[in-house]
Amino acid sequence: MELKWFASLRQYLNHIGGSIELEDPGTPPIQCVNDAYIMDMVLASGKFKPAQIRQINYCRMYLQAVTISDISRANGMELDLPMRRGQPSPQSSTSRWHSFNQA
C-alpha cells in the first residue's frame, strides 16, 4: 500500500517495537509444488529498488496474479507468453482468490 499514513504507521510501529496482527491475512494458498508468491520472491531477491518493486507489484495486480503459477504455463516450467507481454489471453491462468483494479 502506498498511502502516506500507512508508511507513517509502519515507521511508528517500528519505532515502538509494535506490530499489527491479523487473524486471517487473506493470503491465497500455494497452488502446486514449487509455487511461490511473486512479491515474496521479488523482496527476497534483494535485486530491486523500491520504485522497481512498486512497478512489479502494479504489473502483478494488473495481471491479477498472486503466485508464480498464476503467470506460468500449465507445465509450470515457463512463463505464459501473453502474460509476459502484459496481455493475458483467455487461456492464461489468473487467480480467482483476489481481484485488483489496477490500470
N, C-alpha and C positions, 0 to 999 in steps of 0.2 A: 504494500500500500504506500502511496506517495503523498498522503495527506500530511500537511505540516504539523498538525497536532499529534499525529501518530509518531513522527520522528521525535518530537519533544517528549512524548510519553515514554518512548523507548530509552531515550537518554536519561530521563529522570529515574526510571526503574533501574537502569544500570548503575546510576549514581548511588542509590539507596540499597542496592543489592536485592531489589524486588523482582517479582515476576508475575505474569498472568497465567493462570492455569485454566485450561478448557476441559470440560468433562468429555466432550466429543469434538475433536478438531475438524471433523468432516472430511478427512482425507480418504480418497477412494483407495481400495486395496490394490496391491500389485496384481497384474493380470496373468502373468506367466513367469516361469523360471527365468532368471537373469534379467527381469524387467527392473526398471528403476524410475524414480521421479525425476523429471527433466531438471527442475530447478535445484534439487539436491545435488545432482551431478555437476551442474554449472557452478554452484557455490563451492563444492568440494574441490573442484579442479584448481581454484586459485589463479586461473588464467585470464580472468575478465575484470575490467574496471567497472565501477558502479554504473556508469552510463551504458556500457555494453550489456550488463546484467539486466537493466531495465528494458533494453531493446529486445533481448532474448525473451524476456517474460512477456512483452507485448506480442511478439510473434507467436509464442506458445498459446497465449489467450486467444489470439485471432484464429489460430488453427483448432481451437477447442481441445487442446492436448494437455494431459497431465503427466502421463508416463511415456517412456520411450516406445512402448508398444502402440501407443496412440498415433505415432508418426512413422511406424515401421510397416513394411510389407508383411503379409501373412506368414512368411517363412521366418520372420524375426531376425534375419541376417543383414538386411539393408533398409535404408530409409525409403519410404514411399516417394517416388519422384514428383507427383503432383503436390504433395505436402512440402517437399523441399523447395518447390517453386512458389509456395505460398498460395496455391490454387487447388485446394482439395477437390478430388473428383468424387462422384457418387460411390466409387468403390473404396475410397480412402477410409481408414478407421478413424473414429473420433470417440472421445469419452462421452458417455451419457450420464456420468455422475455429476459433473459441473457444467454450467453453461455461462459463458462470458460474453459481454457486449463490448468487444474491442474492435475498433475500426482498423 
